[in-house]
Structures are given as C-alpha cells and as structure tokens.
Amino acid sequence: MVIKDIQRFSDVRYKARAYLCYIFERNIPNRLPGANLQNIKDGFDKVVHEIENFDAFYILDKNGVQVENALSAKKEYCVGAGENRANKAYYYSTVKLRRFFLSDPYPSVLDGKLCVTASMPVYNEKNELKFIACIDISLENILSIVDSGGIERHFGNFLKSVYTLFCGSLFMICAFLFWHGVKSFISHTSNIQIEQIFESTIILTLALAIFDLVKTIFEEEVMGKNHDETSVVYKTMVRFIGSIIIALAIEALMLVFKFAITSPENIINAIYLIGGVALLMVALSIYLISVKKQDR
C-alpha cells in the first residue's frame, strides 16, 4: 500500500505543489518591509482554514534553525524549538531554488509515518532571506487534498477494466498463436519441411509482437507505471514494427523459395512483398532518426 501511495503522489505531485504554493503565496506576506514572525503566524492562521489536515507548521531562520515550537492541533507535535534543520532536503532545496518547494515523501519524526514538507522562503523588501515557512502533511492527507473527484475516479477505474479486458483478449490470441506455432513444429518433427519451419517462425514472431504490446498496455494503463511517455511509445513502436518486419521478411523469403520451385511466373508477388518490407524498414529508419534528433 505504501508503494502504491508513493506512486500516486508521483502522479499528482505537480498538482499538489501548485495548490500549496498558491495557498502559501496568497496568505503569507513575502518581499515586504518588516518581515517578522508575527506576520508569518498570521498567515498560518489563514492557511489553517484552507488546509485542515496538516501535521505541523513551523518557521526556520535563514540558517535552518527552528525559531519556535511547531504549531499543531496535536499538543505532542508542538515541539522543535531550536532544532537545526539545515541538513534537511527541504531546507537547502528551498534556499538553493529561492522558491516554494515540495519534498519527496519521508518518515516523519513526529509519528514515523510518511509525510511531505512544503516550504517557502520569506524575504524582506531588500530581497534578503529572513525565514522559511514550513508545513508537514502526511502522505495520506496530501493525497486526499488533491484527490480527483468521484466521477473522474470511477471513470479511471472503468478505463482500467476495459484495458484489462482488451489485454486479456490479446493475450489469449497471443497464447493461441504460440500454441499453434509450437504445435505445428512439434507435430512434424519426424518429417519436417523448410516451409513448416518458416510458418512456425512467422507465427511465433507475431505472438511475440502481440505479447510485447499487451505488456506495455497493461503496465501503463492498468498498473499505472509512469514511465517516460516518449520513451515508452518509442520502444513499443520499434519492437512492434520490428517484429512485423521480421515476420513479413520471413514470409517473403518463403514465397521466393516456393514460387522459384513451383510457379516461377508468380515470383513477382514475392518481390512486391520484399519491396513492402523494404519500405517499412525505410519508414522505421526515418522514425528512429527523427526521434534521436528530438532528444538532442
């Protein structure tokens, strides 16, 4: 469950960051004369009305030392005054980036559960760093804050079910092709012919192409693995088209042998098929070159 929550956070991280940044920027004064603790506390009071499910608010000075005990609805969380947090990722990332920062999930020192820290640098009118305002929110609560609406969630589950059905159907076709290819080869082992070897190879190659397509769809749409979209499309396209090219090339080679022996007048059909395979290879080469240029 923890791994699934971390994956969900990775999917909605930018949405969560944008929302929390908006809340902080609207309520906590920044780059104004007289930046002080009281102004930040007053801003915290406003933030509380918009973000109810939080663990703790606290303020760091420019050196990363917590200036006062944290503000929290739970008394046991109201601690930390004088604690040096300069070694925390959210502190030095905020100082380095000079803007709002949302950390990765990490075990909270308050209750040991996974949480995230949102932090915003507070500057004075001279653009000098004075404080860093921080809020700790549990991973469960941050997910509930940015969770999609009920209709969108149910529609997402519906799409997963549809993709699962299609993947299952395609896998059945893949399994049937695999079984048929192996069976046709094994059943003729005593009197094997070159044509039957080619046929089995073509069938198994198509089965492999379909299986690779099923694997990609299931990982992306059902399991929700968030790979780089361009890379996934690129690899899937190359594998699938490559498998088709191999199958067609084998078929063309088989037809050349067959027509050369039985009906030479029909060998032109095999030549047409070879030409089609060559065009596919040229198209795939152009695609590979264009993708590499985009990456550069």
NORLIN-V377064 format. One record per pair of residues at least 12 apart in sequence whose C-alpha atoms are under 6 Angstrom apart, sorted by sequence separation. I is the first residue (numbers start at 1). J is the second residue. D is the distance in whole Angstrom. If there is no record, write none. Layout:
I:J:D ; I:J:D
This chain:
28:40:6 ; 58:70:5 ; 69:81:4 ; 120:132:6 ; 57:70:5 ; 68:81:4 ; 90:103:6 ; 103:116:6 ; 120:133:5 ; 56:70:6 ; 57:71:5 ; 67:81:6 ; 103:117:5 ; 119:133:5 ; 256:270:6 ; 28:43:5 ; 56:71:5 ; 66:81:5 ; 67:82:6 ; 102:117:6 ; 119:134:4 ; 255:270:6 ; 27:43:5 ; 56:72:5 ; 66:82:5 ; 102:118:4 ; 118:134:6 ; 65:82:6 ; 66:83:5 ; 101:118:6 ; 118:135:5 ; 65:83:6 ; 101:119:5 ; 117:135:6 ; 252:270:5 ; 65:84:4 ; 100:119:6 ; 117:136:5 ; 181:200:5 ; 64:84:6 ; 65:85:6 ; 100:120:4 ; 116:136:6 ; 64:85:5 ; 116:137:6 ; 252:273:6 ; 64:86:4 ; 115:137:5 ; 181:203:6 ; 252:274:6 ; 115:138:4 ; 181:204:6 ; 114:138:6 ; 115:139:5 ; 114:139:6 ; 178:204:6 ; 178:207:6 ; 177:207:6 ; 209:240:5 ; 174:207:5 ; 209:243:6 ; 202:247:5 ; 167:214:5 ; 160:222:5 ; 62:130:5 ; 62:131:5 ; 61:131:4 ; 60:131:6 ; 60:132:5 ; 59:132:6 ; 59:133:5 ; 59:134:6 ; 58:134:5 ; 57:134:6 ; 57:135:5 ; 56:135:6 ; 56:136:5 ; 55:136:5 ; 55:137:5 ; 54:137:5 ; 35:124:5 ; 33:124:6 ; 30:122:5 ; 31:123:5 ; 32:124:5 ; 33:125:5 ; 30:123:6 ; 31:124:4 ; 32:125:5 ; 31:125:5 ; 16:146:6
